[in-house]
Amino acid sequence: MTSPNFCGRTRREFLWQTGAGFGGAALASMLTEDGFLQNQAVAADGQTAWTNPLSPKQPHFPPQAKSVIFLYMYGGPSHIDTFDYKPGMKGTDGKTVEVQTFGRGGHKNQGRIVEPRWDFQQYGECGKWVSDLFPNLAKKVDDIAFLHSMTADSPIHGSAMLMMNSGSILSGSPCLGSWVTYGLGSENQNLPGFVVMLDPRGGPISGAKNWSCGYMPASYQATIMRSQGTPILNLAPPSQMTPGAQRKLLDTLAQYNREHQAARAENTDLAARIANYELAFRMQTAAPEATNIDQETAATQELYGMNQKPSATFGRQCLLARRLVERGVRFVQIYSGGNHNDANWDAHGDLKINHDLHASETDQPIAGLLTDLKQRGLLDSTLIVWGGEFGRQPTAEYAKGTGRDHNSYGFTMWMAGGGIKGGVSVGSTDELGSRAVEDRMHVKNLHATVLHQLGFNPNQLSYFYDGLEQKLVGVEGAEPIQQIIS
């Protein structure tokens, strides 16, 4: 039954109200930017042109990196089974030791040692010890800075992931990628400034909070991109309009633009939402080209391990990441591991089965990414970060088996490219790898290093909210890790 309020309305009113105005707002804005419509959108002073929040911005000082690729190993890889060599543990399997641990199993004062299940060898000119889990990545150690004394505030996945991504164990803060796009904008107005690629097995615990823009405008939130099928959902253009319908729509948009310039300028949330619609419109043509892996040679695809079943998916994601930063995308985060239990690096059961699986999926793709970036001259301007929300304990979680519990007292992450020294290792854990003992570093120091390499003083980059100048590194601040900065 037709609503009595509908009768008597013009076609123009029908178009406007059924579309809620959002499509018109986006197109009108783009037309004003191109000078198509007579009245340009202006800021609240009535004179200054409105600026897209993702427009390129200048940092505090000349940066060494222009973009970031964060390789997130969801679940917490075991540092003493990957890059933190502990030869003293050889032959101690099953021995009970006094060691304080805290993880999913709660506080414990002793445990049964689980000896590392993989052999280590030295690689590169730096002679770095790397486990047999990473035979391809091991050949790249001279380009990598290893951080062996990382610490975090929580041994629980949800809050630990929030800390690694946003600097806080509590929900509601903008994540690292949001801070980067807020500070730098984007070099490509036709693609998102911040992209996240999830593991096909599912998203991580606490979900979208890990790539949220928090209290910042929606422009700085991540766009989820898929490595197969439609790369970005909900971008399909509407059906073709007749010439008459196009003329009527443009007439409506011109009138809307004239009537709503001031509202847009004074309402930053409205402006941000309109900018998002504009970006979606532009991505309809830009995203398919950027994600077209078929343009890459067979040799390049093989370099990323796309010809092997275990590494094909993560290899495709790493190759997409290279294509995105090549096109000016500021921040790309790729998740290795999804869902729960052995679908990610959370090795509570059989350590060997778990880590063999996830290392085989990521080793060749990550090595290929480093090689490809270096060959193309992009490694110098692209900062690579590798790690999870924490590490693993040196002792078994249960009475039987090889599973390790969470360890936020000391774990390993690494960085490469973007002005980071290669072939260096900073910090150390004790002889069992249970906690950091030398050059202890906090997650906030990692974040401070990322911001520094992008040209920011991490203690000055702020966003005013709730009466405070909020910072990624917190009000107490944090210093970059100087030992790895070239």
Buried (B, 14 or more C-beta within 10 A) or exposed (E): EEEEEEEEEEEEEEBBEEEEBEBBBBBBBBBBBEEBBEEEBBBEEEEEEBEBBBEBBEBBEEBBBBBBBBBBBBBBBBBBBBBBBBEEBEEBBEEEEEBEBBBEBEEBEEBBBBBBBBEBEEBBEBEBBBBBBBBBBBBBBBBBBBBBBBBBBBBBBBBBBBBBBBBBBEEEBBBBBBBBBBBBBBBBBBBBBBBBBBBBBBBBBBEEBBBBBBBBBEBBBBBBBBBEEEBBEEBEEEEEEEEEEEEBBBEBBBBBBEEBBEEBBEBEEBBBBBBBBBBBBBBEEBBEEBBEBEEBEEEBBBBBBBEBEBBBBBBBBBBBBBBBBBBBBBBBBBBBBBBBEBBBBBBBBBBEEBBBBBBBBBBBBBBBBBBBBBEEEBBBBBBBBBBBBBBBBBBBBEEEBBBBBBBBBBBBBBBBBBBBBBBBBBBBBBEBBBBBBEBBBBBBBBBBBBBBBBBBBBBEBBBEBEEEEBBBBBEEEBBBBEBBBE
